[in-house]
Amino acid sequence: MSLEAYIWAGNLRLDECDGTAFRVLLKYADRADKYGRTAWYKASDLAEELGCHRSTIQRAIAELLAAGLMSKGDQRFVAHIPANYRPVVYDLETPAKKMQDALGAGVASAHTCTDQVSQPCDAGVASGATHKNRNEPSYQDSHSHPSLVTARESEGQ
């Protein structure tokens, strides 16, 4: 989940995006990385979650693309999925993404799967997990698990 992308979407003005398109944008923001990149959803799954028809989702995505709030992203992130089941990867046009694009940081250098394999993982499809930057801290990166420390215990350290 990208809190940054979610906050960006939530702060859009009503004349920029409203209704179903806004809900679709929030769903994609929930799956994007911290720059608003590499978000994907099967249209049928998204339609089921939002309680609408798949064509409604497709119209909302077309509206978001036309408004310049989303663009097609790097499709290599779903290359491991069979072509007839492969969703489209989108990037949200967040200020952070625009800044990264202006600095010349490519998607390939900024994103790797959290399991650090050479092939993209399918975690985003099955569980809703997103790809993270390899340098981004994670509780999974540490060998010791954090424990609850009380104020008294911390005073003694």
DSSP file (Angstrom, degrees, kcal/mol; ACC not computed):
  #  RESIDUE AA STRUCTURE BP1 BP2  ACC     N-H-->O    O-->H-N    N-H-->O    O-->H-N    TCO  KAPPA ALPHA  PHI   PSI    X-CA   Y-CA   Z-CA
    1    1 A M              0   0    0      0, 0.0     2,-0.7     0, 0.0    30,-0.2   0.000 360.0 360.0 360.0 141.6    0.0    0.0    0.0
    2    2 A S     >  -     0   0    0     27,-0.9     4,-2.2     1,-0.2     5,-0.2  -0.913 360.0-174.6-111.9 107.3    1.2    3.5   -0.7
    3    3 A L  H  > S+     0   0    0     -2,-0.7     4,-2.7     2,-0.2     5,-0.2   0.886  87.9  55.4 -64.3 -37.8    0.1    6.0    1.8
    4    4 A E  H  > S+     0   0    0      1,-0.2     4,-2.4     2,-0.2    -1,-0.2   0.935 110.6  43.0 -61.5 -47.6    1.6    8.8   -0.3
    5    5 A A  H  > S+     0   0    0     28,-0.2     4,-2.4    24,-0.2    -1,-0.2   0.879 113.9  52.3 -66.4 -37.7   -0.4    7.8   -3.4
    6    6 A Y  H  X S+     0   0    0     -4,-2.2     4,-2.4    23,-0.3    -2,-0.2   0.912 110.9  46.5 -65.8 -42.6   -3.6    7.3   -1.3
    7    7 A I  H  X S+     0   0    0     -4,-2.7     4,-1.5     2,-0.2    -2,-0.2   0.911 110.7  53.4 -65.8 -41.7   -3.3   10.8    0.2
    8    8 A W  H  < S+     0   0    0     -4,-2.4     3,-0.5    -5,-0.2     4,-0.3   0.944 111.8  44.8 -56.8 -48.5   -2.6   12.3   -3.2
    9    9 A A  H >< S+     0   0    0     -4,-2.4     3,-1.4     1,-0.2    -1,-0.2   0.902 111.1  53.7 -63.3 -41.6   -5.8   10.7   -4.6
   10   10 A G  H 3< S+     0   0    0     -4,-2.4    -1,-0.2     1,-0.3    -2,-0.2   0.756 106.4  53.4 -66.0 -23.9   -7.8   11.7   -1.5
   11   11 A N  T 3< S+     0   0    0     -4,-1.5    -1,-0.3    -3,-0.5    -2,-0.2   0.384  80.2 120.4 -93.7   3.5   -6.7   15.4   -1.9
   12   12 A L  S <  S-     0   0    0     -3,-1.4     2,-0.1    -4,-0.3    -3,-0.0  -0.368  70.3-109.2 -65.4 147.0   -7.8   15.7   -5.5
   13   13 A R    >>  -     0   0    0      1,-0.1     3,-1.6    -2,-0.0     4,-1.3  -0.428  24.7-115.6 -73.3 153.2  -10.4   18.3   -6.2
   14   14 A L  T 34 S+     0   0    0      1,-0.3    -1,-0.1     2,-0.2     8,-0.1   0.801 115.3  57.8 -61.5 -30.1  -13.9   17.2   -7.1
   15   15 A D  T 34 S+     0   0    0      1,-0.2    -1,-0.3     2,-0.0     3,-0.1   0.628 104.3  53.8 -77.9  -9.8  -13.7   18.7  -10.5
   16   16 A E  T <4 S-     0   0    0     -3,-1.6     2,-0.3     1,-0.3    -2,-0.2   0.829 129.0  -9.1 -85.9 -36.4  -10.6   16.6  -11.2
   17   17 A C  S  < S+     0   0    0     -4,-1.3    -1,-0.3    -8,-0.0     2,-0.3  -0.891  70.9 159.4-165.1 126.1  -12.1   13.2  -10.4
   18   18 A D    >>  +     0   0    0     -2,-0.3     3,-0.8    -3,-0.1     4,-0.6  -0.915  44.6  10.0-143.5 172.7  -15.4   12.1   -8.8
   19   19 A G  H 3> S-     0   0    0     -2,-0.3     4,-1.7     1,-0.2     3,-0.4  -0.256 120.8  -6.7  64.2-138.9  -17.8    9.2   -8.5
   20   20 A T  H 3> S+     0   0    0      1,-0.2     4,-2.5     2,-0.2    -1,-0.2   0.865 132.5  58.5 -61.9 -39.4  -16.8    5.8   -9.7
   21   21 A A  H <> S+     0   0    0     -3,-0.8     4,-2.5     1,-0.2    -1,-0.2   0.888 105.2  51.3 -59.8 -38.6  -13.5    7.0  -11.2
   22   22 A F  H  X S+     0   0    0     -4,-0.6     4,-2.3    -3,-0.4    -1,-0.2   0.918 109.6  48.9 -64.5 -44.0  -12.4    8.3   -7.8
   23   23 A R  H  X S+     0   0    0     -4,-1.7     4,-1.9     2,-0.2    -2,-0.2   0.897 112.0  49.1 -63.1 -39.4  -13.1    5.0   -6.1
   24   24 A V  H  X S+     0   0    0     -4,-2.5     4,-2.2     2,-0.2    -2,-0.2   0.916 109.6  52.0 -64.9 -42.9  -11.2    3.2   -8.8
   25   25 A L  H  X S+     0   0    0     -4,-2.5     4,-2.6     1,-0.2    -2,-0.2   0.899 108.2  51.4 -60.9 -40.9   -8.3    5.6   -8.4
   26   26 A L  H  X S+     0   0    0     -4,-2.3     4,-1.8     2,-0.2    -1,-0.2   0.889 108.2  52.0 -63.2 -39.0   -8.3    4.9   -4.7
   27   27 A K  H  X S+     0   0    0     -4,-1.9     4,-0.7     2,-0.2    -2,-0.2   0.916 112.4  44.8 -63.9 -42.8   -8.1    1.2   -5.3
   28   28 A Y  H >X S+     0   0    0     -4,-2.2     4,-1.0     1,-0.2     3,-0.8   0.886 110.1  55.3 -68.3 -37.8   -5.2    1.6   -7.6
   29   29 A A  H 3< S+     0   0    0     -4,-2.6   -27,-0.9     1,-0.3     3,-0.4   0.855 102.5  57.7 -61.7 -33.8   -3.5    4.0   -5.1
   30   30 A D  H 3< S+     0   0    0     -4,-1.8    -1,-0.3     1,-0.2    -2,-0.2   0.764 112.1  40.7 -67.0 -24.9   -3.8    1.3   -2.5
   31   31 A R  H << S+     0   0    0     -3,-0.8   100,-0.3    -4,-0.7    -1,-0.2   0.527  97.1  98.8-100.1  -8.6   -1.8   -1.0   -4.7
   32   32 A A  S  < S-     0   0    0     -4,-1.0     6,-0.2    -3,-0.4   -27,-0.1  -0.276  74.2-112.2 -78.4 163.6    0.8    1.4   -6.0
   33   33 A D    >   -     0   0    0      4,-2.1     3,-1.8   -31,-0.1   -28,-0.2  -0.205  50.1 -80.5 -81.0-175.3    4.3    1.9   -4.6
   34   34 A K  T 3  S+     0   0    0      1,-0.3    62,-0.1     2,-0.1    63,-0.1   0.672 133.1  50.3 -67.2 -15.2    5.3    5.1   -2.8
   35   35 A Y  T 3  S-     0   0    0     61,-0.1    62,-0.5     2,-0.1    59,-0.4   0.495 120.9-105.6 -95.3  -5.6    5.8    6.9   -6.1
   36   36 A G  S <  S+     0   0    0     -3,-1.8    56,-4.2     1,-0.3     3,-0.2   0.642  78.0 130.0  91.0  16.1    2.4    5.9   -7.5
   37   37 A R        +     0   0    0     54,-0.3    -4,-2.1     1,-0.2    -1,-0.3  -0.505  47.1  25.2-101.4 169.4    3.8    3.3   -9.9
   38   38 A T        +     0   0    0     -6,-0.2     2,-0.5     1,-0.2    93,-0.3   0.828  69.3 155.7  51.9  50.7    3.2   -0.3  -10.7
   39   39 A A  E     +A   90   0A   0     51,-2.7    51,-3.1    -3,-0.2     2,-0.3  -0.895  12.0 169.6-104.5 132.6   -0.5   -0.7   -9.7
   40   40 A W  E     +A   89   0A   0     -2,-0.5     2,-0.3    49,-0.2    49,-0.1  -0.991  11.6 173.8-144.0 154.5   -2.6   -3.4  -11.2
   41   41 A Y        -     0   0    0     47,-0.6     2,-0.5    -2,-0.3    47,-0.4  -0.981  37.4-113.6-151.6 141.1   -5.9   -5.0  -10.7
   42   42 A K     >  -     0   0    0     -2,-0.3     4,-2.5     1,-0.2     3,-0.3  -0.717  29.9-135.3 -73.6 130.0   -8.0   -7.5  -12.7
   43   43 A A  H  > S+     0   0    0     -2,-0.5     4,-2.5     1,-0.2     5,-0.2   0.860 104.1  53.3 -57.8 -36.9  -11.0   -5.5  -13.8
   44   44 A S  H  > S+     0   0    0      2,-0.2     4,-2.0     1,-0.2    -1,-0.2   0.890 109.8  47.7 -67.9 -37.8  -13.3   -8.3  -12.8
   45   45 A D  H  > S+     0   0    0     -3,-0.3     4,-2.3     2,-0.2    -2,-0.2   0.910 113.2  48.0 -66.9 -41.6  -11.9   -8.4   -9.3
   46   46 A L  H  X S+     0   0    0     -4,-2.5     4,-2.2     2,-0.2    -2,-0.2   0.897 110.6  51.4 -65.9 -40.5  -12.2   -4.6   -9.0
   47   47 A A  H  X>S+     0   0    0     -4,-2.5     5,-2.4    -5,-0.2     4,-1.1   0.904 110.2  49.5 -62.4 -41.1  -15.7   -4.7  -10.3
   48   48 A E  H  <5S+     0   0    0     -4,-2.0     3,-0.3     1,-0.2    -2,-0.2   0.917 111.0  49.4 -64.6 -42.7  -16.7   -7.3   -7.7
   49   49 A E  H  <5S+     0   0    0     -4,-2.3    -2,-0.2     1,-0.2    -1,-0.2   0.876 117.3  40.5 -63.4 -38.0  -15.1   -5.3   -4.9
   50   50 A L  H  <5S-     0   0    0     -4,-2.2    -1,-0.2    -5,-0.2    -2,-0.2   0.524 109.9-121.1 -90.9  -5.9  -16.9   -2.2   -5.9
   51   51 A G  T  <5S+     0   0    0     -4,-1.1     2,-0.2    -3,-0.3    -3,-0.2   0.906  73.3 104.9  71.0  42.0  -20.2   -3.9   -6.7
   52   52 A C  S   <S-     0   0    0     -5,-2.4    -1,-0.2    -6,-0.1     2,-0.2  -0.792  74.0 -79.6-139.8-177.2  -20.4   -2.8  -10.3
   53   53 A H    >>  -     0   0    0     -2,-0.2     4,-1.3     1,-0.1     3,-0.9  -0.546  37.0-116.7 -88.1 154.1  -20.0   -4.2  -13.8
   54   54 A R  H 3> S+     0   0    0      1,-0.3     4,-2.2     2,-0.2     5,-0.1   0.845 115.3  58.6 -58.1 -36.6  -16.6   -4.7  -15.5
   55   55 A S  H 3> S+     0   0    0      1,-0.2     4,-2.2     2,-0.2    -1,-0.3   0.822 100.5  56.9 -65.8 -29.4  -17.5   -2.2  -18.2
   56   56 A T  H <> S+     0   0    0     -3,-0.9     4,-2.2     2,-0.2    -1,-0.2   0.898 107.5  48.2 -65.4 -40.7  -18.1    0.4  -15.5
   57   57 A I  H  X S+     0   0    0     -4,-1.3     4,-2.6     2,-0.2    -2,-0.2   0.917 110.3  51.5 -64.3 -44.1  -14.5   -0.1  -14.3
   58   58 A Q  H  X S+     0   0    0     -4,-2.2     4,-2.2     1,-0.2    -2,-0.2   0.892 110.4  48.5 -62.4 -39.9  -13.2    0.1  -17.9
   59   59 A R  H  X S+     0   0    0     -4,-2.2     4,-2.1     2,-0.2    -1,-0.2   0.903 111.0  51.0 -65.2 -41.1  -15.1    3.4  -18.4
   60   60 A A  H  X S+     0   0    0     -4,-2.2     4,-2.4     2,-0.2    -2,-0.2   0.911 110.3  48.8 -63.2 -42.8  -13.7    4.8  -15.1
   61   61 A I  H  X S+     0   0    0     -4,-2.6     4,-2.5     2,-0.2    -1,-0.2   0.913 110.0  51.5 -63.4 -42.3  -10.1    3.8  -16.1
   62   62 A A  H  X S+     0   0    0     -4,-2.2     4,-2.4     1,-0.2    -1,-0.2   0.888 110.2  50.1 -60.6 -38.9  -10.7    5.5  -19.5
   63   63 A E  H  X S+     0   0    0     -4,-2.1     4,-2.0     2,-0.2    -2,-0.2   0.911 110.9  48.4 -65.0 -43.2  -11.8    8.6  -17.6
   64   64 A L  H  <>S+     0   0    0     -4,-2.4     5,-2.1     2,-0.2     6,-1.1   0.880 112.4  48.7 -66.0 -38.3   -8.7    8.6  -15.4
   65   65 A L  H ><5S+     0   0    0     -4,-2.5     3,-1.0     1,-0.2    -2,-0.2   0.920 111.9  48.7 -65.8 -44.1   -6.4    8.2  -18.4
   66   66 A A  H 3<5S+     0   0    0     -4,-2.4    -2,-0.2     1,-0.3    -1,-0.2   0.839 109.5  52.7 -65.6 -33.6   -8.1   11.0  -20.2
   67   67 A A  T 3<5S-     0   0    0     -4,-2.0    -1,-0.3    -5,-0.2    -2,-0.2   0.568 112.9-120.0 -78.7  -8.6   -7.9   13.3  -17.2
   68   68 A G  T < 5S+     0   0    0     -3,-1.0    -3,-0.2    -4,-0.5    -2,-0.1   0.704  82.2 117.8  77.8  19.5   -4.1   12.6  -16.9
   69   69 A L  S   <S+     0   0    0     -5,-2.1    24,-2.5    -6,-0.2     2,-0.3   0.679  78.8  25.3 -90.3 -20.0   -4.4   11.0  -13.4
   70   70 A M  E     -B   92   0A   0     -6,-1.1     2,-0.3    22,-0.3    -2,-0.2  -0.958  64.1-175.6-138.0 156.0   -3.2    7.6  -14.6
   71   71 A S  E     -B   91   0A   0     20,-2.4    20,-3.2    -2,-0.3     2,-0.2  -0.962  41.8 -83.3-144.3 162.1   -1.0    6.3  -17.4
   72   72 A K  E     -B   90   0A   0     -2,-0.3    18,-0.3    18,-0.2     2,-0.1  -0.481  51.9-158.8 -68.0 135.9    0.0    2.9  -18.6
   73   73 A G        -     0   0    0     16,-3.0     2,-0.8    -2,-0.2    16,-0.2  -0.111  38.4 -48.1-101.1-161.7    3.0    1.6  -16.6
   74   74 A D    >   -     0   0    0      1,-0.2     3,-1.3    16,-0.1    -1,-0.1  -0.633  45.6-162.2 -77.1 109.1    5.7   -0.9  -17.0
   75   75 A Q  G >  S+     0   0    0     -2,-0.8     3,-1.5     1,-0.3    -1,-0.2   0.561  75.7  85.5 -73.1  -8.6    3.9   -4.1  -18.2
   76   76 A R  G >  S+     0   0    0      1,-0.3     3,-1.2     2,-0.2     4,-0.3   0.749  74.8  72.7 -64.1 -21.9    6.9   -6.3  -17.3
   77   77 A F  G <  S+     0   0    0     -3,-1.3    -1,-0.3     1,-0.3    -2,-0.1   0.667 106.2  35.0 -69.3 -14.6    5.6   -6.5  -13.7
   78   78 A V  G X  S+     0   0    0     -3,-1.5     3,-1.8    -4,-0.1    -1,-0.3   0.196  83.2 109.0-119.6  14.5    2.8   -8.8  -14.9
   79   79 A A  T <  S+     0   0    0     -3,-1.2    -2,-0.1     1,-0.3     4,-0.1   0.738  71.9  64.4 -63.9 -22.0    4.7  -10.7  -17.6
   80   80 A H  T 3  S+     0   0    0     -4,-0.3    -1,-0.3    41,-0.1    -2,-0.1   0.586  86.9  86.0 -77.5 -10.4    4.7  -13.8  -15.3
   81   81 A I  S <  S-     0   0    0     -3,-1.8     5,-0.2     1,-0.1    -3,-0.1  -0.743  97.5 -96.4 -91.5 136.8    0.9  -14.0  -15.6
   82   82 A P    >>  -     0   0    0      0, 0.0     3,-2.4     0, 0.0     4,-0.7  -0.232  36.9-116.7 -52.7 140.2   -0.5  -15.9  -18.6
   83   83 A A  G >4 S+     0   0    0      1,-0.3     3,-0.8     2,-0.2    -2,-0.1   0.808 112.1  55.5 -53.1 -38.4   -1.4  -13.4  -21.4
   84   84 A N  G 34 S+     0   0    0      1,-0.2    -1,-0.3     3,-0.0    -3,-0.0   0.604 117.1  36.8 -75.8  -8.1   -5.2  -14.1  -21.4
   85   85 A Y  G <4 S+     0   0    0     -3,-2.4    -1,-0.2     2,-0.1    -2,-0.2   0.331  88.2 124.2-116.3   2.8   -5.3  -13.3  -17.6
   86   86 A R    <<  -     0   0    0     -3,-0.8     2,-0.1    -4,-0.7    -7,-0.1  -0.510  48.8-149.1 -76.1 121.2   -2.8  -10.5  -17.5
   87   87 A P        -     0   0    0      0, 0.0     2,-0.4     0, 0.0   -45,-0.1  -0.381  25.5-101.8 -79.0 166.6   -4.1   -7.2  -16.1
   88   88 A V        -     0   0    0    -47,-0.4   -47,-0.6    -2,-0.1     2,-0.4  -0.733  29.8-133.2 -89.5 136.7   -2.8   -3.8  -17.2
   89   89 A V  E     -A   40   0A   0     -2,-0.4   -16,-3.0   -16,-0.2     2,-0.3  -0.766  26.5-169.2 -89.8 133.5   -0.2   -2.1  -15.0
   90   90 A Y  E     -AB  39  72A   0    -51,-3.1   -51,-2.7    -2,-0.4     2,-0.4  -0.898  15.6-147.4-122.2 152.5   -0.9    1.6  -14.4
   91   91 A D  E     - B   0  71A   0    -20,-3.2   -20,-2.4    -2,-0.3     2,-0.4  -0.953  19.3-132.8-112.0 138.5    1.1    4.5  -12.9
   92   92 A L  E     - B   0  70A   0    -56,-4.2     2,-2.2    -2,-0.4   -22,-0.3  -0.747  20.6-124.0 -88.0 138.5   -0.7    7.2  -11.0
   93   93 A E        +     0   0    0    -24,-2.5   -57,-0.1    -2,-0.4   -23,-0.1  -0.384  51.9 159.0 -84.7  63.1    0.5   10.7  -12.0
   94   94 A T     >  -     0   0    0     -2,-2.2     4,-2.3   -59,-0.4     5,-0.2  -0.397  55.9-111.3 -79.6 160.0    1.5   11.7   -8.5
   95   95 A P  H  > S+     0   0    0      0, 0.0     4,-2.3     0, 0.0     5,-0.2   0.882 119.6  55.4 -58.2 -37.4    3.9   14.6   -7.8
   96   96 A A  H  > S+     0   0    0      2,-0.2     4,-2.3     1,-0.2     5,-0.2   0.901 108.5  46.9 -63.9 -41.0    6.5   12.0   -6.5
   97   97 A K  H  > S+     0   0    0    -62,-0.5     4,-2.8     2,-0.2    -1,-0.2   0.923 111.7  50.6 -66.2 -43.4    6.3   10.0   -9.8
   98   98 A K  H  X S+     0   0    0     -4,-2.3     4,-2.2     1,-0.2    -2,-0.2   0.885 111.1  49.2 -62.1 -37.9    6.6   13.2  -11.9
   99   99 A M  H  X S+     0   0    0     -4,-2.3     4,-1.9     2,-0.2    -1,-0.2   0.917 111.6  48.4 -67.6 -42.9    9.7   14.2   -9.9
  100  100 A Q  H  X>S+     0   0    0     -4,-2.3     5,-2.2     1,-0.2     4,-0.6   0.900 111.8  50.0 -63.2 -40.2   11.2   10.7  -10.3
  101  101 A D  H ><5S+     0   0    0     -4,-2.8     3,-0.8     1,-0.2    -1,-0.2   0.904 110.0  50.7 -63.7 -40.6   10.5   10.8  -14.0
  102  102 A A  H 3<5S+     0   0    0     -4,-2.2    -1,-0.2     1,-0.2    -2,-0.2   0.838 108.4  52.0 -66.6 -32.8   12.1   14.3  -14.2
  103  103 A L  H 3<5S-     0   0    0     -4,-1.9    -1,-0.2    -5,-0.1    -2,-0.2   0.583 116.8-116.1 -79.4  -9.9   15.2   13.1  -12.4
  104  104 A G  T <<5 +     0   0    0     -3,-0.8     2,-0.6    -4,-0.6    -3,-0.2   0.624  59.1 154.9  86.8  13.5   15.5   10.2  -14.9
  105  105 A A      < -     0   0    0     -5,-2.2    -1,-0.3    -6,-0.2     2,-0.1  -0.662  33.7-145.0 -77.3 119.3   14.9    7.4  -12.4
  106  106 A G     >  -     0   0    0     -2,-0.6     4,-1.4    -3,-0.1     3,-0.3  -0.425  18.3-117.6 -83.2 159.0   13.6    4.5  -14.3
  107  107 A V  H  > S+     0   0    0      1,-0.2     4,-1.5     2,-0.2     3,-0.2   0.882 113.5  57.4 -60.1 -40.0   11.0    2.0  -13.1
  108  108 A A  H  4 S+     0   0    0      1,-0.2    -1,-0.2     2,-0.2    -3,-0.0   0.856 110.2  42.9 -64.5 -34.2   13.5   -0.9  -13.4
  109  109 A S  H  4 S+     0   0    0     -3,-0.3    -1,-0.2     1,-0.2    -2,-0.2   0.738 117.3  46.2 -83.2 -21.3   16.0    0.8  -11.1
  110  110 A A  H  < S+     0   0    0     -4,-1.4     2,-0.4    -3,-0.2    -2,-0.2   0.617 109.0  55.2 -95.6 -13.0   13.4    1.9   -8.6
  111  111 A H     <  +     0   0    0     -4,-1.5     2,-0.3    -5,-0.1    22,-0.2  -0.969  47.8 154.7-132.2 133.1   11.4   -1.2   -8.2
  112  112 A T  B     -C  132   0B   0     20,-1.2    20,-0.7    -2,-0.4     2,-0.1  -0.966  49.1 -94.3-141.4 159.2   12.1   -4.8   -7.3
  113  113 A C    >   -     0   0    0      4,-0.4     3,-2.3    -2,-0.3    18,-0.1  -0.466  33.2-121.3 -72.8 146.9    9.9   -7.4   -5.8
  114  114 A T  T 3  S+     0   0    0      1,-0.3    -1,-0.1    16,-0.2    17,-0.1   0.729 112.9  61.4 -63.4 -21.4   10.2   -7.7   -2.0
  115  115 A D  T 3  S-     0   0    0      2,-0.1    -1,-0.3     1,-0.0    -2,-0.1   0.472 105.2-133.8 -85.0   2.0   11.2  -11.4   -2.4
  116  116 A Q    <   +     0   0    0     -3,-2.3     2,-0.3     1,-0.2    -2,-0.1   0.823  52.6 143.9  54.0  42.9   14.2  -10.1   -4.3
  117  117 A V        -     0   0    0      2,-0.3    -4,-0.4     1,-0.1    -1,-0.2  -0.685  61.2-116.7-101.4 164.0   14.1  -12.6   -7.2
  118  118 A S  S    S+     0   0    0     -2,-0.3    -1,-0.1    -6,-0.1    -2,-0.1   0.789  98.3  65.1 -73.9 -25.9   15.0  -11.7  -10.7
  119  119 A Q  S    S-     0   0    0      1,-0.1    -2,-0.3    -7,-0.0    -6,-0.1  -0.740  98.1-102.2 -94.6 144.6   11.4  -12.3  -12.0
  120  120 A P        -     0   0    0      0, 0.0     2,-0.1     0, 0.0    -1,-0.1  -0.339  40.6-126.2 -60.2 145.8    8.5  -10.2  -10.8
  121  121 A C        -     0   0    0     -4,-0.1     3,-0.3     1,-0.1   -41,-0.1  -0.482   3.0-132.3 -91.2 166.3    6.4  -11.9   -8.2
  122  122 A D  S >> S+     0   0    0      1,-0.2     4,-1.8    -2,-0.1     3,-0.8   0.140  74.8 110.7-102.5  19.3    2.7  -12.5   -8.4
  123  123 A A  H 3>>S+     0   0    0      1,-0.2     4,-2.3     2,-0.2     6,-1.1   0.857  72.3  59.4 -61.7 -34.9    2.0  -11.3   -4.8
  124  124 A G  H 345S+     0   0    0     -3,-0.3    -1,-0.2     4,-0.2     4,-0.2   0.792 107.7  45.9 -65.8 -26.9    0.2   -8.2   -6.1
  125  125 A V  H <45S+     0   0    0     -3,-0.8    -2,-0.2     2,-0.1    -1,-0.2   0.926 121.5  32.1 -80.8 -47.0   -2.3  -10.3   -7.9
  126  126 A A  H  <5S+     0   0    0     -4,-1.8    -2,-0.2     1,-0.1    -3,-0.2   0.910 135.1  17.9 -81.2 -42.9   -3.2  -12.8   -5.3
  127  127 A S  T  <5S-     0   0    0     -4,-2.3    -3,-0.2    -5,-0.2    -1,-0.1   0.554  96.2-113.3-112.2  -8.9   -2.8  -10.9   -2.0
  128  128 A G      < +     0   0    0     -5,-0.9    -4,-0.2     1,-0.3    -3,-0.1   0.516  65.2 147.7  87.0   3.6   -2.9   -7.2   -3.0
  129  129 A A        -     0   0    0     -6,-1.1    -1,-0.3    -7,-0.1     2,-0.3  -0.378  36.4-141.9 -69.8 152.9    0.8   -6.8   -1.9
  130  130 A T        -     0   0    0     -3,-0.1     2,-0.3   -98,-0.1   -16,-0.2  -0.714  20.2 -97.0-112.9 166.4    2.8   -4.3   -3.9
  131  131 A H        -     0   0    0    -93,-0.3     2,-0.3  -100,-0.3   -18,-0.2  -0.619  42.5-154.4 -79.1 141.2    6.3   -4.2   -5.1
  132  132 A K  B     -C  112   0B   0    -20,-0.7   -20,-1.2    -2,-0.3     2,-0.2  -0.828  23.5 -99.4-117.3 155.9    8.7   -2.3   -2.8
  133  133 A N    >   -     0   0    0     -2,-0.3     3,-1.8   -22,-0.2   -22,-0.1  -0.536  32.3-128.9 -66.9 135.1   11.9   -0.5   -3.3
  134  134 A R  T 3  S+     0   0    0      1,-0.3    -1,-0.1    -2,-0.2   -23,-0.1   0.809 109.0  52.5 -60.3 -29.7   14.8   -2.8   -2.2
  135  135 A N  T 3  S+     0   0    0      2,-0.1    -1,-0.3     0, 0.0    -2,-0.0   0.536  84.0 106.9 -84.0  -6.5   16.2    0.0   -0.1
  136  136 A E  S <  S-     0   0    0     -3,-1.8    -4,-0.0     1,-0.1     0, 0.0  -0.583  78.2-114.9 -75.1 129.0   12.9    0.6    1.7
  137  137 A P        +     0   0    0      0, 0.0     2,-0.3     0, 0.0    -1,-0.1  -0.275  39.0 176.6 -65.7 150.1   13.0   -0.7    5.3
  138  138 A S    >>  -     0   0    0      1,-0.1     3,-1.4     0, 0.0     4,-0.7  -0.991  42.7-123.6-150.6 147.3   10.8   -3.6    6.2
  139  139 A Y  T 34 S+     0   0    0     -2,-0.3     3,-0.5     1,-0.3    -1,-0.1   0.776 114.0  62.3 -62.8 -23.5   10.3   -5.7    9.3
  140  140 A Q  T 34 S+     0   0    0      1,-0.2    -1,-0.3     5,-0.0     5,-0.0   0.716  93.7  63.4 -73.7 -19.6   11.1   -8.7    7.1
  141  141 A D  T <4 S+     0   0    0     -3,-1.4    -1,-0.2     2,-0.0     2,-0.2   0.775  89.4  79.7 -75.7 -25.8   14.6   -7.3    6.4
  142  142 A S  S  < S-     0   0    0     -4,-0.7     0, 0.0    -3,-0.5     0, 0.0  -0.544  70.6-145.5 -86.2 150.0   15.7   -7.6   10.0
  143  143 A H  S    S+     0   0    0     -2,-0.2     2,-0.4     2,-0.1    -1,-0.1   0.726  86.4  58.8 -84.0 -22.6   16.8  -10.8   11.5
  144  144 A S  S    S-     0   0    0      3,-0.0    -2,-0.1    -3,-0.0     3,-0.0  -0.890  85.6-128.0-108.0 139.8   15.4  -10.1   14.9
  145  145 A H        -     0   0    0     -2,-0.4    -2,-0.1     1,-0.1    -5,-0.0  -0.640  30.2-107.8 -84.8 140.1   11.7   -9.3   15.3
  146  146 A P        -     0   0    0      0, 0.0     2,-0.3     0, 0.0    -1,-0.1  -0.321  36.1-159.3 -64.9 148.2   10.8   -6.2   17.1
  147  147 A S        -     0   0    0     -3,-0.0     2,-0.4    -2,-0.0    -3,-0.0  -0.895  26.8 -94.9-126.7 159.5    9.4   -6.6   20.6
  148  148 A L        -     0   0    0     -2,-0.3     2,-0.5     1,-0.0     0, 0.0  -0.590  40.5-166.6 -74.2 125.9    7.3   -4.4   22.8
  149  149 A V        -     0   0    0     -2,-0.4     2,-0.1     4,-0.0    -1,-0.0  -0.968   8.9-143.9-118.1 127.6    9.5   -2.4   25.2
  150  150 A T     >  -     0   0    0     -2,-0.5     4,-2.2     1,-0.1     5,-0.2  -0.387  29.5-105.0 -83.6 167.3    8.0   -0.6   28.1
  151  151 A A  H  > S+     0   0    0      1,-0.2     4,-1.7     2,-0.2     5,-0.1   0.885 121.2  51.8 -60.1 -40.6    9.2    2.8   29.4
  152  152 A R  H  > S+     0   0    0      1,-0.2     4,-1.2     2,-0.2    -1,-0.2   0.910 109.4  49.3 -64.0 -41.8   10.9    1.2   32.4
  153  153 A E  H  4 S+     0   0    0      1,-0.2     4,-0.5     2,-0.2     3,-0.2   0.893 110.4  50.4 -65.4 -38.3   12.8   -1.3   30.2
  154  154 A S  H >< S+     0   0    0     -4,-2.2     3,-0.7     1,-0.2    -1,-0.2   0.814 104.3  58.4 -71.1 -28.4   14.0    1.4   27.8
  155  155 A E  H 3< S+     0   0    0     -4,-1.7    -1,-0.2     1,-0.2    -2,-0.2   0.851 103.2  54.0 -66.2 -33.5   15.3    3.5   30.8
  156  156 A G  T 3<        0   0    0     -4,-1.2    -1,-0.2     1,-0.2    -2,-0.2   0.598 360.0 360.0 -76.7 -12.1   17.5    0.5   31.8
  157  157 A Q    <         0   0    0     -3,-0.7    -1,-0.2    -4,-0.5    -2,-0.2   0.461 360.0 360.0 -88.9 360.0   19.1    0.3   28.3
